[in-house]
Amino acid sequence: MAVSETFYDACGIILALVRGANIADLGCGLGAWGYIIKCKFNNQVYLVGLDIDPANLYRIKYHRVYDDLILAALPYIPFRAKSFDTILCCDVIEHLSKDNGLRLVKKAEIVVRRRVIITAPSPRIVFSSP
C-alpha cells in the first residue's frame, strides 16, 4: 500500500511542532513515529516509547529506535512531572473512552515541559498545546 500525501503532510506538520531533546511516544505501536523522529533529529533526541502490547515492544526493541520502552496502558503515564519536552500521541486517543481520553490529556500536560501533540485518524487537523 502506498503512503498517502496526507500522511506526508501530517508528518511535516507534526515534526515542526516537536520541541526539545526528550520525547515520549505514547501508544508507539510498531514504532513508525520513533523512526521518523530519530531520522529527522539525526538520533540527537532521547526517545521513549510506551505501548500496551508487549508483542509490539518486543518487535521494536530489536531495531533499537527507542532509547527506552515502557509497557503500560493509557491513560496511565508512569513518568514524573515535567519529564519530557514533547509528548507525542498519534492515532491513539480514539481507542480510549471519553473519560480516559480526558485523563490522558490531563496527565500528559503534567508530564510535559513544552508541548503535547495529539492526533486522531484524520491527519488534516493537528492540535497541540502551546
PADO-481675 format. One record per atom (N, C-alpha, C): residue number from 0; residue in three letters; atom name; y, z, x. Coordinates in steps of 0.02 Angstrom, whole numbers, padded with zeros to 5 digits, always signed. Layout:
REM residues N
site i NUM | aa ALA | at CA | v Y | w Z | u X .
...
//
This chain:
REM residues 130
site i 0 | aa MET | at N | v -00059 | w +00000 | u +00042 .
site i 0 | aa MET | at CA | v +00000 | w +00000 | u +00000 .
site i 0 | aa MET | at C | v +00062 | w +00000 | u +00045 .
site i 1 | aa ALA | at N | v +00109 | w -00043 | u +00030 .
site i 1 | aa ALA | at CA | v +00171 | w -00047 | u +00068 .
site i 1 | aa ALA | at C | v +00217 | w +00011 | u +00049 .
site i 2 | aa VAL | at N | v +00256 | w +00033 | u +00097 .
site i 2 | aa VAL | at CA | v +00305 | w +00086 | u +00084 .
site i 2 | aa VAL | at C | v +00366 | w +00054 | u +00052 .
site i 3 | aa SER | at N | v +00390 | w +00084 | u -00002 .
site i 3 | aa SER | at CA | v +00445 | w +00054 | u -00039 .
site i 3 | aa SER | at C | v +00512 | w +00064 | u -00003 .
site i 4 | aa GLU | at N | v +00559 | w +00020 | u -00019 .
site i 4 | aa GLU | at CA | v +00626 | w +00027 | u +00008 .
site i 4 | aa GLU | at C | v +00658 | w +00092 | u -00013 .
site i 5 | aa THR | at N | v +00643 | w +00115 | u -00073 .
site i 5 | aa THR | at CA | v +00673 | w +00178 | u -00096 .
site i 5 | aa THR | at C | v +00649 | w +00236 | u -00053 .
site i 6 | aa PHE | at N | v +00587 | w +00234 | u -00028 .
site i 6 | aa PHE | at CA | v +00563 | w +00286 | u +00017 .
site i 6 | aa PHE | at C | v +00603 | w +00285 | u +00082 .
site i 7 | aa TYR | at N | v +00614 | w +00226 | u +00109 .
site i 7 | aa TYR | at CA | v +00654 | w +00220 | u +00170 .
site i 7 | aa TYR | at C | v +00726 | w +00245 | u +00158 .
site i 8 | aa ASP | at N | v +00754 | w +00227 | u +00101 .
site i 8 | aa ASP | at CA | v +00821 | w +00251 | u +00084 .
site i 8 | aa ASP | at C | v +00822 | w +00327 | u +00081 .
site i 9 | aa ALA | at N | v +00772 | w +00356 | u +00048 .
site i 9 | aa ALA | at CA | v +00768 | w +00429 | u +00041 .
site i 9 | aa ALA | at C | v +00760 | w +00461 | u +00110 .
site i 10 | aa CYS | at N | v +00720 | w +00432 | u +00153 .
site i 10 | aa CYS | at CA | v +00712 | w +00460 | u +00221 .
site i 10 | aa CYS | at C | v +00779 | w +00465 | u +00257 .
site i 11 | aa GLY | at N | v +00817 | w +00412 | u +00253 .
site i 11 | aa GLY | at CA | v +00882 | w +00413 | u +00286 .
site i 11 | aa GLY | at C | v +00929 | w +00465 | u +00259 .
site i 12 | aa ILE | at N | v +00929 | w +00472 | u +00193 .
site i 12 | aa ILE | at CA | v +00972 | w +00522 | u +00161 .
site i 12 | aa ILE | at C | v +00950 | w +00592 | u +00180 .
site i 13 | aa ILE | at N | v +00885 | w +00604 | u +00175 .
site i 13 | aa ILE | at CA | v +00858 | w +00671 | u +00189 .
site i 13 | aa ILE | at C | v +00868 | w +00689 | u +00262 .
site i 14 | aa LEU | at N | v +00853 | w +00644 | u +00307 .
site i 14 | aa LEU | at CA | v +00861 | w +00659 | u +00379 .
site i 14 | aa LEU | at C | v +00934 | w +00672 | u +00397 .
site i 15 | aa ALA | at N | v +00980 | w +00638 | u +00363 .
site i 15 | aa ALA | at CA | v +01051 | w +00650 | u +00376 .
site i 15 | aa ALA | at C | v +01072 | w +00721 | u +00354 .
site i 16 | aa LEU | at N | v +01035 | w +00751 | u +00309 .
site i 16 | aa LEU | at CA | v +01051 | w +00818 | u +00285 .
site i 16 | aa LEU | at C | v +01021 | w +00874 | u +00328 .
site i 17 | aa VAL | at N | v +00971 | w +00858 | u +00368 .
site i 17 | aa VAL | at CA | v +00938 | w +00909 | u +00410 .
site i 17 | aa VAL | at C | v +00987 | w +00936 | u +00461 .
site i 18 | aa ARG | at N | v +00989 | w +01002 | u +00468 .
site i 18 | aa ARG | at CA | v +01033 | w +01035 | u +00516 .
site i 18 | aa ARG | at C | v +00993 | w +01084 | u +00559 .
site i 19 | aa GLY | at N | v +01013 | w +01090 | u +00622 .
site i 19 | aa GLY | at CA | v +00985 | w +01141 | u +00666 .
site i 19 | aa GLY | at C | v +00919 | w +01121 | u +00698 .
site i 20 | aa ALA | at N | v +00892 | w +01169 | u +00736 .
site i 20 | aa ALA | at CA | v +00832 | w +01156 | u +00776 .
site i 20 | aa ALA | at C | v +00771 | w +01193 | u +00750 .
site i 21 | aa ASN | at N | v +00778 | w +01234 | u +00699 .
site i 21 | aa ASN | at CA | v +00722 | w +01271 | u +00669 .
site i 21 | aa ASN | at C | v +00714 | w +01248 | u +00597 .
site i 22 | aa ILE | at N | v +00658 | w +01215 | u +00584 .
site i 22 | aa ILE | at CA | v +00647 | w +01183 | u +00519 .
site i 22 | aa ILE | at C | v +00581 | w +01204 | u +00490 .
site i 23 | aa ALA | at N | v +00581 | w +01219 | u +00425 .
site i 23 | aa ALA | at CA | v +00519 | w +01234 | u +00389 .
site i 23 | aa ALA | at C | v +00506 | w +01179 | u +00338 .
site i 24 | aa ASP | at N | v +00446 | w +01155 | u +00336 .
site i 24 | aa ASP | at CA | v +00424 | w +01104 | u +00288 .
site i 24 | aa ASP | at C | v +00377 | w +01138 | u +00239 .
site i 25 | aa LEU | at N | v +00403 | w +01155 | u +00180 .
site i 25 | aa LEU | at CA | v +00365 | w +01192 | u +00129 .
site i 25 | aa LEU | at C | v +00325 | w +01143 | u +00087 .
site i 26 | aa GLY | at N | v +00260 | w +01154 | u +00082 .
site i 26 | aa GLY | at CA | v +00217 | w +01106 | u +00048 .
site i 26 | aa GLY | at C | v +00208 | w +01044 | u +00091 .
site i 27 | aa CYS | at N | v +00192 | w +01054 | u +00154 .
site i 27 | aa CYS | at CA | v +00191 | w +01000 | u +00203 .
site i 27 | aa CYS | at C | v +00136 | w +00948 | u +00191 .
site i 28 | aa GLY | at N | v +00086 | w +00966 | u +00151 .
site i 28 | aa GLY | at CA | v +00033 | w +00917 | u +00136 .
site i 28 | aa GLY | at C | v -00001 | w +00893 | u +00200 .
site i 29 | aa LEU | at N | v -00003 | w +00827 | u +00209 .
site i 29 | aa LEU | at CA | v -00034 | w +00798 | u +00268 .
site i 29 | aa LEU | at C | v +00016 | w +00785 | u +00324 .
site i 30 | aa GLY | at N | v +00077 | w +00810 | u +00317 .
site i 30 | aa GLY | at CA | v +00124 | w +00810 | u +00372 .
site i 30 | aa GLY | at C | v +00169 | w +00750 | u +00379 .
site i 31 | aa ALA | at N | v +00177 | w +00710 | u +00328 .
site i 31 | aa ALA | at CA | v +00219 | w +00650 | u +00334 .
site i 31 | aa ALA | at C | v +00290 | w +00667 | u +00356 .
site i 32 | aa TRP | at N | v +00320 | w +00718 | u +00325 .
site i 32 | aa TRP | at CA | v +00388 | w +00736 | u +00344 .
site i 32 | aa TRP | at C | v +00390 | w +00766 | u +00413 .
site i 33 | aa GLY | at N | v +00338 | w +00800 | u +00433 .
site i 33 | aa GLY | at CA | v +00335 | w +00827 | u +00501 .
site i 33 | aa GLY | at C | v +00338 | w +00771 | u +00553 .
site i 34 | aa TYR | at N | v +00299 | w +00718 | u +00543 .
site i 34 | aa TYR | at CA | v +00300 | w +00661 | u +00588 .
site i 34 | aa TYR | at C | v +00370 | w +00630 | u +00590 .
site i 35 | aa ILE | at N | v +00399 | w +00620 | u +00531 .
site i 35 | aa ILE | at CA | v +00465 | w +00588 | u +00527 .
site i 35 | aa ILE | at C | v +00518 | w +00630 | u +00563 .
site i 36 | aa ILE | at N | v +00517 | w +00695 | u +00551 .
site i 36 | aa ILE | at CA | v +00567 | w +00740 | u +00582 .
site i 36 | aa ILE | at C | v +00558 | w +00742 | u +00657 .
site i 37 | aa LYS | at N | v +00496 | w +00750 | u +00680 .
site i 37 | aa LYS | at CA | v +00484 | w +00753 | u +00753 .
site i 37 | aa LYS | at C | v +00506 | w +00688 | u +00787 .
site i 38 | aa CYS | at N | v +00494 | w +00631 | u +00755 .
site i 38 | aa CYS | at CA | v +00516 | w +00567 | u +00784 .
site i 38 | aa CYS | at C | v +00592 | w +00562 | u +00785 .
site i 39 | aa LYS | at N | v +00623 | w +00579 | u +00730 .
site i 39 | aa LYS | at CA | v +00697 | w +00575 | u +00725 .
site i 39 | aa LYS | at C | v +00731 | w +00618 | u +00777 .
site i 40 | aa PHE | at N | v +00704 | w +00678 | u +00788 .
site i 40 | aa PHE | at CA | v +00737 | w +00726 | u +00833 .
site i 40 | aa PHE | at C | v +00701 | w +00731 | u +00901 .
site i 41 | aa ASN | at N | v +00662 | w +00680 | u +00918 .
site i 41 | aa ASN | at CA | v +00630 | w +00675 | u +00984 .
site i 41 | aa ASN | at C | v +00594 | w +00739 | u +01005 .
site i 42 | aa ASN | at N | v +00559 | w +00769 | u +00959 .
site i 42 | aa ASN | at CA | v +00521 | w +00831 | u +00972 .
site i 42 | aa ASN | at C | v +00565 | w +00889 | u +00996 .
site i 43 | aa GLN | at N | v +00630 | w +00886 | u +00982 .
site i 43 | aa GLN | at CA | v +00676 | w +00939 | u +01004 .
site i 43 | aa GLN | at C | v +00690 | w +00990 | u +00950 .
site i 44 | aa VAL | at N | v +00644 | w +00997 | u +00902 .
site i 44 | aa VAL | at CA | v +00651 | w +01047 | u +00849 .
site i 44 | aa VAL | at C | v +00588 | w +01090 | u +00847 .
site i 45 | aa TYR | at N | v +00597 | w +01150 | u +00822 .
site i 45 | aa TYR | at CA | v +00541 | w +01195 | u +00808 .
site i 45 | aa TYR | at C | v +00524 | w +01185 | u +00735 .
site i 46 | aa LEU | at N | v +00464 | w +01161 | u +00721 .
site i 46 | aa LEU | at CA | v +00445 | w +01140 | u +00654 .
site i 46 | aa LEU | at C | v +00384 | w +01179 | u +00629 .
site i 47 | aa VAL | at N | v +00392 | w +01211 | u +00571 .
site i 47 | aa VAL | at CA | v +00339 | w +01250 | u +00541 .
site i 47 | aa VAL | at C | v +00318 | w +01216 | u +00476 .
site i 48 | aa GLY | at N | v +00253 | w +01206 | u +00468 .
site i 48 | aa GLY | at CA | v +00227 | w +01178 | u +00406 .
site i 48 | aa GLY | at C | v +00192 | w +01232 | u +00366 .
site i 49 | aa LEU | at N | v +00203 | w +01233 | u +00301 .
site i 49 | aa LEU | at CA | v +00171 | w +01281 | u +00256 .
site i 49 | aa LEU | at C | v +00138 | w +01242 | u +00200 .
site i 50 | aa ASP | at N | v +00075 | w +01258 | u +00186 .
site i 50 | aa ASP | at CA | v +00040 | w +01224 | u +00132 .
site i 50 | aa ASP | at C | v -00013 | w +01270 | u +00102 .
site i 51 | aa ILE | at N | v -00032 | w +01256 | u +00041 .
site i 51 | aa ILE | at CA | v -00083 | w +01295 | u +00005 .
site i 51 | aa ILE | at C | v -00154 | w +01272 | u +00021 .
site i 52 | aa ASP | at N | v -00161 | w +01211 | u +00046 .
site i 52 | aa ASP | at CA | v -00227 | w +01182 | u +00056 .
site i 52 | aa ASP | at C | v -00250 | w +01187 | u +00129 .
site i 53 | aa PRO | at N | v -00301 | w +01229 | u +00142 .
site i 53 | aa PRO | at CA | v -00324 | w +01236 | u +00211 .
site i 53 | aa PRO | at C | v -00350 | w +01171 | u +00241 .
site i 54 | aa ALA | at N | v -00376 | w +01126 | u +00200 .
site i 54 | aa ALA | at CA | v -00400 | w +01062 | u +00225 .
site i 54 | aa ALA | at C | v -00342 | w +01020 | u +00252 .
site i 55 | aa ASN | at N | v -00285 | w +01022 | u +00218 .
site i 55 | aa ASN | at CA | v -00226 | w +00986 | u +00243 .
site i 55 | aa ASN | at C | v -00205 | w +01014 | u +00311 .
site i 56 | aa LEU | at N | v -00202 | w +01080 | u +00315 .
site i 56 | aa LEU | at CA | v -00180 | w +01112 | u +00377 .
site i 56 | aa LEU | at C | v -00228 | w +01097 | u +00434 .
site i 57 | aa TYR | at N | v -00292 | w +01096 | u +00419 .
site i 57 | aa TYR | at CA | v -00343 | w +01081 | u +00470 .
site i 57 | aa TYR | at C | v -00332 | w +01010 | u +00497 .
site i 58 | aa ARG | at N | v -00320 | w +00963 | u +00451 .
site i 58 | aa ARG | at CA | v -00310 | w +00893 | u +00472 .
site i 58 | aa ARG | at C | v -00248 | w +00884 | u +00515 .
site i 59 | aa ILE | at N | v -00192 | w +00915 | u +00494 .
site i 59 | aa ILE | at CA | v -00131 | w +00903 | u +00531 .
site i 59 | aa ILE | at C | v -00127 | w +00945 | u +00595 .
site i 60 | aa LYS | at N | v -00166 | w +00998 | u +00599 .
site i 60 | aa LYS | at CA | v -00168 | w +01037 | u +00661 .
site i 60 | aa LYS | at C | v -00192 | w +00994 | u +00719 .
site i 61 | aa TYR | at N | v -00238 | w +00950 | u +00705 .
site i 61 | aa TYR | at CA | v -00267 | w +00905 | u +00755 .
site i 61 | aa TYR | at C | v -00213 | w +00863 | u +00790 .
site i 62 | aa HIS | at N | v -00163 | w +00842 | u +00752 .
site i 62 | aa HIS | at CA | v -00111 | w +00797 | u +00778 .
site i 62 | aa HIS | at C | v -00053 | w +00834 | u +00812 .
site i 63 | aa ARG | at N | v -00051 | w +00899 | u +00807 .
site i 63 | aa ARG | at CA | v -00002 | w +00941 | u +00841 .
site i 63 | aa ARG | at C | v +00070 | w +00921 | u +00828 .
site i 64 | aa VAL | at N | v +00084 | w +00902 | u +00767 .
site i 64 | aa VAL | at CA | v +00153 | w +00884 | u +00749 .
site i 64 | aa VAL | at C | v +00194 | w +00947 | u +00738 .
site i 65 | aa TYR | at N | v +00165 | w +00995 | u +00703 .
site i 65 | aa TYR | at CA | v +00199 | w +01057 | u +00687 .
site i 65 | aa TYR | at C | v +00188 | w +01108 | u +00743 .
site i 66 | aa ASP | at N | v +00240 | w +01147 | u +00757 .
site i 66 | aa ASP | at CA | v +00234 | w +01200 | u +00807 .
site i 66 | aa ASP | at C | v +00193 | w +01258 | u +00781 .
site i 67 | aa ASP | at N | v +00198 | w +01271 | u +00716 .
site i 67 | aa ASP | at CA | v +00158 | w +01322 | u +00683 .
site i 67 | aa ASP | at C | v +00139 | w +01298 | u +00613 .
site i 68 | aa LEU | at N | v +00081 | w +01319 | u +00590 .
site i 68 | aa LEU | at CA | v +00058 | w +01304 | u +00522 .
site i 68 | aa LEU | at C | v +00041 | w +01368 | u +00486 .
site i 69 | aa ILE | at N | v +00063 | w +01373 | u +00423 .
site i 69 | aa ILE | at CA | v +00053 | w +01433 | u +00384 .
site i 69 | aa ILE | at C | v +00017 | w +01415 | u +00319 .
site i 70 | aa LEU | at N | v -00036 | w +01452 | u +00304 .
site i 70 | aa LEU | at CA | v -00072 | w +01445 | u +00241 .
site i 70 | aa LEU | at C | v -00041 | w +01493 | u +00191 .
site i 71 | aa ALA | at N | v -00009 | w +01467 | u +00139 .
site i 71 | aa ALA | at CA | v +00023 | w +01509 | u +00088 .
site i 71 | aa ALA | at C | v +00035 | w +01467 | u +00026 .
site i 72 | aa ALA | at N | v +00039 | w +01501 | u -00030 .
site i 72 | aa ALA | at CA | v +00052 | w +01469 | u -00094 .
site i 72 | aa ALA | at C | v +00125 | w +01482 | u -00114 .
site i 73 | aa LEU | at N | v +00161 | w +01429 | u -00126 .
site i 73 | aa LEU | at CA | v +00230 | w +01436 | u -00150 .
site i 73 | aa LEU | at C | v +00229 | w +01464 | u -00221 .
site i 74 | aa PRO | at N | v +00275 | w +01506 | u -00240 .
site i 74 | aa PRO | at CA | v +00341 | w +01516 | u -00211 .
site i 74 | aa PRO | at C | v +00344 | w +01567 | u -00154 .
site i 75 | aa TYR | at N | v +00287 | w +01595 | u -00134 .
site i 75 | aa TYR | at CA | v +00286 | w +01643 | u -00079 .
site i 75 | aa TYR | at C | v +00306 | w +01607 | u -00015 .
site i 76 | aa ILE | at N | v +00356 | w +01633 | u +00019 .
site i 76 | aa ILE | at CA | v +00378 | w +01606 | u +00083 .
site i 76 | aa ILE | at C | v +00377 | w +01665 | u +00132 .
site i 77 | aa PRO | at N | v +00328 | w +01669 | u +00176 .
site i 77 | aa PRO | at CA | v +00318 | w +01728 | u +00218 .
site i 77 | aa PRO | at C | v +00361 | w +01731 | u +00281 .
site i 78 | aa PHE | at N | v +00426 | w +01722 | u +00272 .
site i 78 | aa PHE | at CA | v +00472 | w +01724 | u +00329 .
site i 78 | aa PHE | at C | v +00529 | w +01772 | u +00315 .
site i 79 | aa ARG | at N | v +00559 | w +01797 | u +00368 .
site i 79 | aa ARG | at CA | v +00616 | w +01842 | u +00363 .
site i 79 | aa ARG | at C | v +00679 | w +01804 | u +00343 .
site i 80 | aa ALA | at N | v +00729 | w +01841 | u +00320 .
site i 80 | aa ALA | at CA | v +00794 | w +01812 | u +00302 .
site i 80 | aa ALA | at C | v +00823 | w +01775 | u +00362 .
site i 81 | aa LYS | at N | v +00852 | w +01719 | u +00347 .
site i 81 | aa LYS | at CA | v +00887 | w +01678 | u +00397 .
site i 81 | aa LYS | at C | v +00842 | w +01656 | u +00455 .
site i 82 | aa SER | at N | v +00780 | w +01640 | u +00441 .
site i 82 | aa SER | at CA | v +00732 | w +01619 | u +00492 .
site i 82 | aa SER | at C | v +00739 | w +01546 | u +00513 .
site i 83 | aa PHE | at N | v +00764 | w +01503 | u +00468 .
site i 83 | aa PHE | at CA | v +00766 | w +01431 | u +00481 .
site i 83 | aa PHE | at C | v +00835 | w +01403 | u +00468 .
site i 84 | aa ASP | at N | v +00852 | w +01352 | u +00507 .
site i 84 | aa ASP | at CA | v +00915 | w +01316 | u +00495 .
site i 84 | aa ASP | at C | v +00910 | w +01271 | u +00434 .
site i 85 | aa THR | at N | v +00852 | w +01239 | u +00426 .
site i 85 | aa THR | at CA | v +00841 | w +01194 | u +00369 .
site i 85 | aa THR | at C | v +00772 | w +01209 | u +00340 .
site i 86 | aa ILE | at N | v +00769 | w +01210 | u +00274 .
site i 86 | aa ILE | at CA | v +00706 | w +01212 | u +00238 .
site i 86 | aa ILE | at C | v +00700 | w +01147 | u +00199 .
site i 87 | aa LEU | at N | v +00645 | w +01114 | u +00209 .
site i 87 | aa LEU | at CA | v +00631 | w +01051 | u +00175 .
site i 87 | aa LEU | at C | v +00573 | w +01063 | u +00126 .
site i 88 | aa CYS | at N | v +00583 | w +01041 | u +00065 .
site i 88 | aa CYS | at CA | v +00531 | w +01049 | u +00014 .
site i 88 | aa CYS | at C | v +00530 | w +00985 | u -00028 .
site i 89 | aa CYS | at N | v +00491 | w +00937 | u -00004 .
site i 89 | aa CYS | at CA | v +00490 | w +00870 | u -00034 .
site i 89 | aa CYS | at C | v +00431 | w +00860 | u -00081 .
site i 90 | aa ASP | at N | v +00446 | w +00840 | u -00142 .
site i 90 | aa ASP | at CA | v +00395 | w +00823 | u -00191 .
site i 90 | aa ASP | at C | v +00344 | w +00879 | u -00202 .
site i 91 | aa VAL | at N | v +00370 | w +00940 | u -00207 .
site i 91 | aa VAL | at CA | v +00328 | w +00999 | u -00216 .
site i 91 | aa VAL | at C | v +00347 | w +01038 | u -00278 .
site i 92 | aa ILE | at N | v +00412 | w +01047 | u -00290 .
site i 92 | aa ILE | at CA | v +00435 | w +01092 | u -00341 .
site i 92 | aa ILE | at C | v +00410 | w +01073 | u -00411 .
site i 93 | aa GLU | at N | v +00396 | w +01011 | u -00422 .
site i 93 | aa GLU | at CA | v +00372 | w +00989 | u -00488 .
site i 93 | aa GLU | at C | v +00301 | w +01014 | u -00502 .
site i 94 | aa HIS | at N | v +00266 | w +01038 | u -00451 .
site i 94 | aa HIS | at CA | v +00199 | w +01065 | u -00461 .
site i 94 | aa HIS | at C | v +00200 | w +01139 | u -00481 .
site i 95 | aa LEU | at N | v +00258 | w +01170 | u -00480 .
site i 95 | aa LEU | at CA | v +00265 | w +01241 | u -00497 .
site i 95 | aa LEU | at C | v +00289 | w +01249 | u -00568 .
site i 96 | aa SER | at N | v +00275 | w +01307 | u -00597 .
site i 96 | aa SER | at CA | v +00304 | w +01323 | u -00662 .
site i 96 | aa SER | at C | v +00380 | w +01330 | u -00653 .
site i 97 | aa LYS | at N | v +00417 | w +01329 | u -00707 .
site i 97 | aa LYS | at CA | v +00489 | w +01337 | u -00704 .
site i 97 | aa LYS | at C | v +00508 | w +01403 | u -00669 .
site i 98 | aa ASP | at N | v +00475 | w +01457 | u -00689 .
site i 98 | aa ASP | at CA | v +00490 | w +01523 | u -00659 .
site i 98 | aa ASP | at C | v +00475 | w +01523 | u -00584 .
site i 99 | aa ASN | at N | v +00418 | w +01495 | u -00564 .
site i 99 | aa ASN | at CA | v +00401 | w +01492 | u -00493 .
site i 99 | aa ASN | at C | v +00446 | w +01444 | u -00454 .
site i 100 | aa GLY | at N | v +00468 | w +01391 | u -00486 .
site i 100 | aa GLY | at CA | v +00516 | w +01346 | u -00455 .
site i 100 | aa GLY | at C | v +00581 | w +01382 | u -00440 .
site i 101 | aa LEU | at N | v +00605 | w +01421 | u -00488 .
site i 101 | aa LEU | at CA | v +00666 | w +01460 | u -00477 .
site i 101 | aa LEU | at C | v +00656 | w +01512 | u -00423 .
site i 102 | aa ARG | at N | v +00598 | w +01545 | u -00422 .
site i 102 | aa ARG | at CA | v +00583 | w +01592 | u -00368 .
site i 102 | aa ARG | at C | v +00584 | w +01559 | u -00300 .
site i 103 | aa LEU | at N | v +00556 | w +01499 | u -00297 .
site i 103 | aa LEU | at CA | v +00554 | w +01462 | u -00234 .
site i 103 | aa LEU | at C | v +00625 | w +01448 | u -00210 .
site i 104 | aa VAL | at N | v +00668 | w +01425 | u -00253 .
site i 104 | aa VAL | at CA | v +00737 | w +01409 | u -00234 .
site i 104 | aa VAL | at C | v +00772 | w +01472 | u -00209 .
site i 105 | aa LYS | at N | v +00765 | w +01527 | u -00246 .
site i 105 | aa LYS | at CA | v +00798 | w +01589 | u -00227 .
site i 105 | aa LYS | at C | v +00772 | w +01615 | u -00160 .
site i 106 | aa LYS | at N | v +00707 | w +01614 | u -00150 .
site i 106 | aa LYS | at CA | v +00678 | w +01637 | u -00087 .
site i 106 | aa LYS | at C | v +00699 | w +01591 | u -00029 .
site i 107 | aa ALA | at N | v +00700 | w +01526 | u -00041 .
site i 107 | aa ALA | at CA | v +00720 | w +01479 | u +00011 .
site i 107 | aa ALA | at C | v +00792 | w +01493 | u +00033 .
site i 108 | aa GLU | at N | v +00836 | w +01508 | u -00014 .
site i 108 | aa GLU | at CA | v +00905 | w +01524 | u +00002 .
site i 108 | aa GLU | at C | v +00912 | w +01586 | u +00045 .
site i 109 | aa ILE | at N | v +00865 | w +01632 | u +00038 .
site i 109 | aa ILE | at CA | v +00865 | w +01693 | u +00080 .
site i 109 | aa ILE | at C | v +00841 | w +01678 | u +00151 .
site i 110 | aa VAL | at N | v +00791 | w +01636 | u +00156 .
site i 110 | aa VAL | at CA | v +00758 | w +01622 | u +00219 .
site i 110 | aa VAL | at C | v +00797 | w +01573 | u +00263 .
site i 111 | aa VAL | at N | v +00840 | w +01534 | u +00232 .
site i 111 | aa VAL | at CA | v +00876 | w +01481 | u +00269 .
site i 111 | aa VAL | at C | v +00944 | w +01506 | u +00295 .
site i 112 | aa ARG | at N | v +00964 | w +01478 | u +00352 .
site i 112 | aa ARG | at CA | v +01031 | w +01492 | u +00379 .
site i 112 | aa ARG | at C | v +01081 | w +01439 | u +00357 .
site i 113 | aa ARG | at N | v +01059 | w +01376 | u +00352 .
site i 113 | aa ARG | at CA | v +01108 | w +01323 | u +00342 .
site i 113 | aa ARG | at C | v +01096 | w +01281 | u +00280 .
site i 114 | aa ARG | at N | v +01035 | w +01255 | u +00270 .
site i 114 | aa ARG | at CA | v +01026 | w +01206 | u +00217 .
site i 114 | aa ARG | at C | v +00955 | w +01206 | u +00190 .
site i 115 | aa VAL | at N | v +00951 | w +01204 | u +00123 .
site i 115 | aa VAL | at CA | v +00888 | w +01194 | u +00088 .
site i 115 | aa VAL | at C | v +00890 | w +01123 | u +00058 .
site i 116 | aa ILE | at N | v +00838 | w +01084 | u +00071 .
site i 116 | aa ILE | at CA | v +00834 | w +01016 | u +00044 .
site i 116 | aa ILE | at C | v +00771 | w +01014 | u +00000 .
site i 117 | aa ILE | at N | v +00782 | w +00999 | u -00064 .
site i 117 | aa ILE | at CA | v +00727 | w +00995 | u -00112 .
site i 117 | aa ILE | at C | v +00730 | w +00927 | u -00145 .
site i 118 | aa THR | at N | v +00673 | w +00892 | u -00145 .
site i 118 | aa THR | at CA | v +00670 | w +00828 | u -00181 .
site i 118 | aa THR | at C | v +00615 | w +00832 | u -00234 .
site i 119 | aa ALA | at N | v +00623 | w +00790 | u -00283 .
site i 119 | aa ALA | at CA | v +00572 | w +00780 | u -00335 .
site i 119 | aa ALA | at C | v +00548 | w +00708 | u -00329 .
site i 120 | aa PRO | at N | v +00495 | w +00689 | u -00364 .
site i 120 | aa PRO | at CA | v +00464 | w +00624 | u -00352 .
site i 120 | aa PRO | at C | v +00509 | w +00563 | u -00353 .
site i 121 | aa SER | at N | v +00563 | w +00563 | u -00391 .
site i 121 | aa SER | at CA | v +00608 | w +00506 | u -00390 .
site i 121 | aa SER | at C | v +00657 | w +00515 | u -00333 .
site i 122 | aa PRO | at N | v +00652 | w +00475 | u -00280 .
site i 122 | aa PRO | at CA | v +00695 | w +00486 | u -00221 .
site i 122 | aa PRO | at C | v +00766 | w +00460 | u -00229 .
site i 123 | aa ARG | at N | v +00784 | w +00440 | u -00289 .
site i 123 | aa ARG | at CA | v +00851 | w +00412 | u -00299 .
site i 123 | aa ARG | at C | v +00906 | w +00464 | u -00293 .
site i 124 | aa ILE | at N | v +00891 | w +00526 | u -00308 .
site i 124 | aa ILE | at CA | v +00942 | w +00579 | u -00305 .
site i 124 | aa ILE | at C | v +00915 | w +00634 | u -00260 .
site i 125 | aa VAL | at N | v +00955 | w +00655 | u -00212 .
site i 125 | aa VAL | at CA | v +00936 | w +00709 | u -00167 .
site i 125 | aa VAL | at C | v +00988 | w +00763 | u -00172 .
site i 126 | aa PHE | at N | v +00967 | w +00824 | u -00185 .
site i 126 | aa PHE | at CA | v +01013 | w +00881 | u -00188 .
site i 126 | aa PHE | at C | v +00998 | w +00927 | u -00129 .
site i 127 | aa SER | at N | v +01049 | w +00959 | u -00105 .
site i 127 | aa SER | at CA | v +01039 | w +01010 | u -00053 .
site i 127 | aa SER | at C | v +01092 | w +01064 | u -00061 .
site i 128 | aa SER | at N | v +01079 | w +01120 | u -00030 .
site i 128 | aa SER | at CA | v +01129 | w +01173 | u -00029 .
site i 128 | aa SER | at C | v +01182 | w +01155 | u +00023 .
site i 129 | aa PRO | at N | v +01239 | w +01188 | u +00023 .
site i 129 | aa PRO | at CA | v +01294 | w +01169 | u +00069 .
site i 129 | aa PRO | at C | v +01276 | w +01169 | u +00141 .
//
